[in-house]
């Protein structure tokens, strides 16, 4: 464990060289950033990343962010980058904004259970940027034990981490003293995973409201529904026209049958009565009525006038005996007698 003063110009270069050697050897370092002090390791050395997690007292389920020293490194480490990310990094990097992005599938590092993502940040600290340009991407987390306050001075970090760290770079008190804001850009709409030094309002000011899902995606479905409704209305209109065309034919057939003779008209009406009555004897006496749309069979039904002989207008009026009660009278043996 060695502490190097980076605020003194005479010892600054020696401090940076010692930190670079430690990283390349797979050891841990503590470095100042613009937000809080961080504990760092080579991002492409799995054993060093594991040592970092152990020093903090947490497991693989909490992978560390990665600090980079140049905007161009983002394109090498991330894939499927949303368009607004470029505007964010142009305006807010270097700075206190960590972006969760989809990691390049070709990367050989092991940061833990990242689920195919990587959290990237470019710190706004000249010493850190100079170190990152020499070492390449570093896995860096806040320099504190898990669950403890983030270190804002080299003394805070050394008190919590002790001999687990090889090189401590003392850059004086942390300038911001607050952790970075973590923004997840792998989901739509974007989500702030951790609120920090950069506010949600500031992000919206730079790139607009990326935290609300766009409503325009539903428009194509509405257009399809409208077309389907129009087709349904057209089909309903065609069916209605067909029904209207068929009805006059049925009425015309009925009118023709009713207009033959008075006897035919009466017989046609009586022949249709059994279909509406529930008396099985009367229904059996008359031939079954044909369907309304079966036009050829209607004249045959209309031509059967002999069914109710008692009411035929051809019977002689003189032979019909007057009677107050025209109903059938029962005789003593139970048989019915018909008047006349």
Secondary structure, DSSP 8 states (H G I E B T S, - for coil): -EEEESSSHHHHHHHHHHHHHHHHTT--EEE--SSS-EEEEETT-HHHHHHHHHHHT--TTS--EEE-SSHHHHHHHEES--HHHHHHHHHH-SSSEEEEEEE-TT-----SS-TTEEEEE--S-HHHHHHHHHH--EEEEESS-TTS---SSHHHHHHHHGGG-SEEEE--S-SS-S--EEEE-SSSS-EEEE--SS-HHHHHHHH---SS--SGGGHHHHHHHHHHHHHHHHHHHHHHHHHHHHHHHHHHHHHHHHTS-HHHHHHHHHHHHTTT---HHHHHHS-----TT-HHHHHHHHT---S-GGG-TTS-STTS---S--S-EE-TTS-EE---
